[in-house]
Amino acid sequence: QVQLVESGGGLVRPGESLRLSCVVSGRTSTPYTMGWFRQAPGKEREFVVAMSGETVYYGEKGKGRFDMARDNAKNAVYLQMNTLKPEDTAVYYCNAVLAIVYWGKGTLVTVSS
């Protein structure tokens, strides 16, 4: 069974950077299409960034400060977040698009001074 586990969240100050990880288990290869979404308290889940192969697609919230990378040897994808702002506070989820879409349970990022 495919499972996704996010990690790397925490409390950071405005302007700092953070890198989230998402490790895929239950497969021998990293899914071709994976993405990152986030959900702030009281708001809908929103698209941040995704990768199909080596092509990166940015959502409005991911442009400019966020980037995504993959390490197929580790069955993992990463979300690099720079110059974080308080409005980036959210639970960040990764997903994998296979026959169905799999989701992790999320990791909380809090940006506060």
C-alpha positions in Angstrom: 0.0 0.0 0.0 1.3 3.4 -1.0 2.0 5.8 1.9 3.3 9.3 2.0 4.9 10.8 5.1 5.7 14.5 5.3 8.2 15.9 7.7 10.2 19.0 8.4 7.5 21.4 9.6 7.9 23.5 12.6 8.0 27.1 14.0 10.1 29.6 12.0 10.4 33.3 12.0 9.3 35.5 9.1 12.0 35.7 6.5 13.5 32.3 7.4 13.6 29.2 5.2 12.3 25.7 5.7 12.6 22.4 3.7 9.8 19.9 3.9 10.3 16.3 2.9 7.8 13.7 1.7 8.8 10.1 1.6 6.9 7.5 -0.4 6.7 3.9 0.7 5.0 0.9 -0.8 6.5 1.5 -4.2 9.9 0.8 -5.8 9.9 4.1 -7.6 8.8 7.7 -6.9 5.5 8.5 -8.6 5.9 10.5 -11.8 3.5 13.2 -10.6 3.7 14.5 -7.1 2.7 17.8 -5.5 2.4 19.9 -2.5 -0.7 21.6 -1.2 -1.4 23.6 2.0 -4.4 24.3 4.2 -4.5 27.2 6.5 -6.9 27.3 9.5 -10.4 28.0 8.3 -9.4 27.9 4.6 -9.6 25.5 1.8 -6.7 23.4 0.7 -4.7 25.2 -2.0 -2.2 24.1 -4.6 1.4 25.1 -4.1 3.6 23.3 -6.5 3.8 20.0 -8.4 6.3 18.0 -10.5 5.7 15.6 -13.4 9.0 14.0 -14.1 11.4 16.9 -13.9 8.9 19.6 -15.0 7.8 21.9 -12.2 4.4 23.5 -12.1 3.8 26.4 -9.7 0.5 27.5 -8.2 -0.1 31.1 -7.4 1.0 30.5 -3.8 4.2 28.8 -4.9 5.6 31.2 -7.4 8.8 33.1 -6.5 9.6 31.8 -3.0 8.9 28.0 -3.1 10.5 25.3 -5.1 10.2 21.5 -5.4 12.7 18.8 -6.0 12.7 15.1 -6.1 15.2 12.4 -5.2 14.2 9.2 -6.9 16.9 7.2 -5.2 15.3 8.0 -1.8 11.7 7.9 -3.1 11.2 11.4 -1.8 10.2 14.9 -2.9 11.0 18.1 -1.2 9.5 21.5 -0.8 12.0 24.3 -0.3 10.3 27.4 1.2 12.2 30.7 1.3 11.5 34.1 2.8 8.6 32.7 4.8 5.7 35.0 5.8 3.1 34.6 8.5 0.5 33.9 5.8 2.4 30.8 4.9 1.3 29.3 8.1 -0.6 26.1 7.2 -0.5 22.3 7.2 1.4 21.2 4.2 0.5 18.0 2.4 2.1 16.1 -0.4 0.3 14.0 -2.8 1.0 11.4 -5.4 -1.0 10.9 -8.6 -1.2 7.2 -9.5 -4.3 5.2 -10.3 -5.8 7.2 -7.5 -4.4 10.2 -5.7 -2.7 9.5 -2.4 -2.2 12.0 0.4 0.0 12.3 3.4 -1.2 13.4 6.7 0.5 16.7 6.5 3.1 18.6 8.5 2.4 21.9 10.3 4.4 25.0 9.4 4.0 28.0 11.6 5.6 31.3 10.7 5.6 33.7 13.6 7.8 36.2 15.3 
